[in-house]
Each structure stands twice: as C-alpha cells, then as structure tokens.
Amino acid sequence: MARIDKFEMQEKSRPSVHAPVEASYTVFDVDGITYLQIDTYGSADRKLANKISQSIQLGPDGIEGLRTILDRLP
C-alpha cells in the first residue's frame, strides 16, 4: 500500500497503454481527515482472481494534487 502526498510531472519517452483491470474506491475519515483509497485487482488470468493487487491512498494534499492534474486535462 502507498499513500501519495505529492505528484511530480515526469515525461515518458515511450508511453504505453496497459491492459484494463477492475478497480474500486473507498472514501473514509480518520481523526477528521478525509482519505481516498483506490484498490486495483489483478487481471482476469491472474492466479488469485479478485485479489487486491495494489492500494493507493490519497490524503488532503494528494487529493488536491490529483484534482489539479485532472483539471488541466482536455
């Protein structure tokens, strides 16, 4: 699991599109602070289907950083 507090722009010289996977999200509060957690699940051919592959948490700073990035997209 990882908590993201800050995003930094990085150019990719050879970007590629990944295969789609299922994802879910949860919004929760801890000590009055709101967090967004996004969980991704392994691909359909993964040995343990429906198992969480990665969890990413965003606190207030991470949420604001993601919001700023999304607002800049066309």
N, C-alpha and C positions, 0 to 999 in steps of 0.2 A: 504494500500500500504506500502511496505517496501523497503528501499534501503540498499543493502548489501555492506559493505566496506571491510569485512574480513570474512574468513571462518575458522572454527576451527574443527578439526577432532574429532568425537565422535563415540565410539564403541556402537553398539546396541546389547543387549543380545538376543533379539527376533525380528530380522528384518522381515518385511512382505512386500509383493508387493501390491501396491494399484491398484485400477481399473483405466483403462486409461480414460483420458478426452482430449478434444480439447485444443490446445494452439496456441497462436500467439506471434510474437515478433515485436518490433519496435526498430530501431536504430535512435537516434536523438542527436543533439548538442545543448547545452545551454552554452553561453558565451565561446565557443571554446572547451568545454569539451564534449566528446562523452559518451553517456549512452546507455545501452541495457536494454530494458524493456520486460519482459516476462509476458504475461497475460494468466491465465488458466480460463477455463469455467466450469461451473457445469456439473455434469453427466447428461446423457440424461433423466433420470427420475426426475430431479430437477424441482421444482415448476416453476421457472422462467428460462426457457431454453435460451441458448445463452447469459446469463448474466455473466459478468466477476466475477469470484469467488475470484481470488487473483491476484495482480500485484506485481512483484518483479523487482526492478531496480538495475542495476549494473553500477557504475561509473568506472573510470580507475582502481582503486585498486581492486574492486570486479571482474572486467573482467579479470584482471591479475591473481587473486586468482583462479577463475574458470578455466582459461586456464591451470594453473599449475596442478590443480586436474585432469583435462581431459588428460593432457599429461602423467600422471602417470598410467592411466588405461590401462589394457591389450588390 
